[in-house]
Amino acid sequence: MSLHRLVLVRHGRTTWNAESRMQGRLDPDLDDTGRAQALAAAPVLATYEPVLLVASDQVRAWRTADAIAKEAGLVPRPDGRLRETSLGDWEGLTGGEVEDGWPGGLASWGSDPQWAPPGGESRVEVAERALPVLAGLVDELADTDERQTAMVVAHGGTISALTASTLGWPVSAWHSLQPLHNCAWAVLEQRFDRWRLRAWGLAAT
């Protein structure tokens, strides 16, 4: 019956996550906590029995995907379209530094998915580049006889944009999703020819 379930996993923690520093396209690795999170989540995520595992090629997502792949017996595939939102001039800064330099900018970014940080991209633009990845997974599994699961390892902003757009939500409602914690995941299931949100914010611990 083709692709029935999508599991969208956020990467484990980095030092910059712990410092509330904006990462975007910059590429810090997982810290010790992030590696422990990935190892704890991997066996739980493997119980979904994914047949395909695709991940952002940024190192924090790729390390997380590698831990899952070892438990699930899969070879992960990198895809640059799943990278985190480009935050332009904000990358590397803390939230306080952003507010000092661009007063009101964080509020605009947090409330309007069509608004982009200076030199960066909006959530809507993120969805536009990432949605074809999911469409490709649907096509790849279109001729399978059983209901299958695919897993995507990416970033908080990317997953939120993918989820809201895949569900067909109006753009004004996109930010009603609570941000995912590190190494938490969402589950979408196909029912009656449409995607439905089965779970949001699941975690191993």
C-alpha positions as CSV (number, residue, x, y, z in Angstrom):
1,M,0.0,0.0,0.0
2,S,3.0,2.3,-0.4
3,L,4.2,4.8,2.1
4,H,1.9,4.8,5.1
5,R,3.9,6.4,7.9
6,L,6.5,9.2,8.2
7,V,8.7,9.6,11.3
8,L,10.4,13.0,11.4
9,V,13.3,13.1,13.9
10,R,15.1,16.2,15.2
11,H,18.9,15.8,15.8
12,G,20.5,15.5,19.2
13,R,21.8,18.4,21.2
14,T,24.8,20.4,20.3
15,T,26.8,22.8,22.5
16,W,25.2,25.6,20.7
17,N,21.7,24.3,21.5
18,A,22.8,24.3,25.1
19,E,23.9,27.9,24.8
20,S,20.7,29.0,23.0
21,R,22.9,30.0,20.0
22,M,21.5,30.2,16.5
23,Q,22.9,27.4,14.3
24,G,21.1,27.6,11.0
25,R,23.5,26.4,8.3
26,L,26.5,26.5,10.6
27,D,27.5,23.0,11.5
28,P,28.4,22.2,15.2
29,D,28.6,18.5,16.1
30,L,26.6,16.8,18.8
31,D,27.9,17.3,22.3
32,D,28.1,14.4,24.9
33,T,24.4,14.9,25.8
34,G,23.4,14.9,22.1
35,R,25.3,11.7,21.4
36,A,23.6,10.0,24.5
37,Q,20.2,11.2,23.2
38,A,20.8,9.7,19.8
39,L,21.9,6.4,21.3
40,A,18.9,6.3,23.6
41,A,16.4,7.2,20.8
42,A,17.9,4.8,18.2
43,P,16.5,1.5,19.5
44,V,13.0,3.1,20.1
45,L,13.0,4.6,16.6
46,A,14.0,1.2,15.1
47,T,10.8,-0.3,16.4
48,Y,8.9,1.7,13.7
49,E,10.7,-0.6,11.3
50,P,11.6,2.0,8.7
51,V,12.6,0.8,5.2
52,L,14.1,4.1,4.2
53,L,16.2,6.6,6.2
54,V,17.0,10.0,4.8
55,A,18.9,12.8,6.7
56,S,20.1,16.3,6.4
57,D,23.8,16.3,5.5
58,Q,24.6,18.7,8.3
59,V,26.8,16.9,10.9
60,R,24.4,17.1,13.8
61,A,21.6,15.4,11.9
62,W,23.9,12.9,10.2
63,R,25.4,11.7,13.5
64,T,21.9,11.2,14.8
65,A,20.9,9.3,11.7
66,D,24.0,7.1,11.9
67,A,23.0,5.9,15.4
68,I,19.5,5.1,14.1
69,A,20.8,3.4,11.0
70,K,22.9,1.0,13.1
71,E,19.9,-0.1,15.2
72,A,17.5,-0.3,12.2
73,G,19.9,-2.1,9.8
74,L,19.7,0.7,7.2
75,V,22.1,2.8,5.2
76,P,21.2,6.5,5.7
77,R,21.0,8.8,2.6
78,P,22.1,12.4,2.9
79,D,20.0,15.1,1.3
80,G,20.9,18.8,1.4
81,R,17.3,19.9,0.9
82,L,16.7,18.9,4.6
83,R,19.2,21.4,6.0
84,E,18.1,23.7,8.7
85,T,16.6,27.1,8.0
86,S,19.3,29.6,6.8
87,L,19.4,32.3,9.5
88,G,21.6,34.6,7.6
89,D,23.2,37.4,9.7
90,W,21.8,35.7,12.9
91,E,23.9,32.5,12.7
92,G,26.2,32.1,15.6
93,L,24.4,34.6,17.8
94,T,22.4,34.1,21.0
95,G,18.8,35.2,21.2
96,G,19.9,38.2,23.3
97,E,22.4,39.2,20.7
98,V,19.8,39.0,17.9
99,E,17.4,41.1,19.9
100,D,20.1,43.7,20.5
101,G,20.9,43.9,16.9
102,W,17.4,43.5,15.4
103,P,14.8,44.6,18.0
104,G,11.6,42.8,17.4
105,G,13.1,40.4,14.8
106,L,12.7,37.3,16.9
107,A,9.0,38.1,17.5
108,S,8.5,38.5,13.7
109,W,10.3,35.3,12.9
110,G,8.4,33.4,15.6
111,S,5.0,34.6,14.4
112,D,5.2,34.9,10.6
113,P,6.4,31.9,8.6
114,Q,6.7,34.1,5.5
115,W,9.2,36.4,7.4
116,A,12.9,35.7,6.9
117,P,15.9,36.8,9.1
118,P,18.3,39.3,7.3
119,G,20.1,37.3,4.6
120,G,18.2,34.1,5.6
121,E,15.1,32.2,4.5
122,S,11.5,31.9,5.7
123,R,9.8,28.8,6.9
124,V,7.7,28.8,3.7
125,E,10.9,28.7,1.7
126,V,12.2,25.9,3.8
127,A,9.0,23.9,3.1
128,E,9.3,24.6,-0.6
129,R,12.8,23.1,-0.8
130,A,12.1,20.2,1.6
131,L,8.7,18.9,0.4
132,P,10.1,17.3,-2.7
133,V,12.2,15.0,-0.5
134,L,8.9,13.6,1.0
135,A,7.4,13.4,-2.5
136,G,10.3,11.4,-3.6
137,L,9.8,8.9,-0.7
138,V,6.2,8.5,-1.7
139,D,7.2,7.8,-5.3
140,E,9.9,5.4,-4.3
141,L,7.5,3.2,-2.3
142,A,4.5,3.6,-4.6
143,D,4.6,0.0,-5.9
144,T,5.2,-1.8,-2.6
145,D,2.6,-4.2,-1.4
146,E,2.7,-3.5,2.3
147,R,2.3,-0.3,4.3
148,Q,5.8,1.1,4.8
149,T,7.5,3.6,7.1
150,A,10.1,6.1,6.0
151,M,12.2,8.1,8.5
152,V,13.7,11.6,8.1
153,V,16.3,13.1,10.4
154,A,16.5,16.8,10.2
155,H,16.2,20.0,12.2
156,G,13.5,21.7,14.3
157,G,12.6,24.4,11.9
158,T,12.7,22.1,8.9
159,I,10.5,19.5,10.6
160,S,7.9,22.1,11.7
161,A,7.7,23.5,8.2
162,L,7.5,20.1,6.6
163,T,4.8,18.9,9.0
164,A,2.5,22.0,8.7
165,S,2.8,22.1,4.9
166,T,2.3,18.4,4.5
167,L,-0.9,18.6,6.6
168,G,-2.2,21.4,4.5
169,W,-2.4,23.9,7.3
170,P,-2.8,27.6,6.4
171,V,0.4,29.5,6.8
172,S,-1.1,31.5,9.6
173,A,-1.4,28.3,11.8
174,W,2.2,27.0,11.2
175,H,3.6,28.4,14.5
176,S,0.9,26.7,16.6
177,L,3.3,23.7,16.6
178,Q,5.4,23.5,19.8
179,P,9.1,23.4,18.9
180,L,10.5,19.9,19.1
181,H,13.1,19.2,21.7
182,N,16.4,17.6,20.7
183,C,16.0,14.0,19.6
184,A,12.2,14.2,19.8
185,W,10.1,13.1,16.8
186,A,6.8,13.5,15.0
187,V,4.7,10.7,13.4
188,L,2.5,11.3,10.3
189,E,0.2,8.6,8.9
190,Q,-1.6,8.4,5.7
191,R,-5.3,7.7,6.1
192,F,-8.1,8.1,3.5
193,D,-5.6,9.6,1.0
194,R,-4.4,12.4,3.3
195,W,-1.7,12.8,5.9
196,R,-2.7,13.1,9.6
197,L,-0.6,14.0,12.6
198,R,-0.5,10.9,14.8
199,A,2.0,12.2,17.4
200,W,4.2,15.2,18.1
201,G,7.1,15.6,20.5
202,L,7.7,11.9,21.3
203,A,11.1,11.1,22.9
204,A,13.0,8.1,24.3
205,T,13.2,9.6,27.8
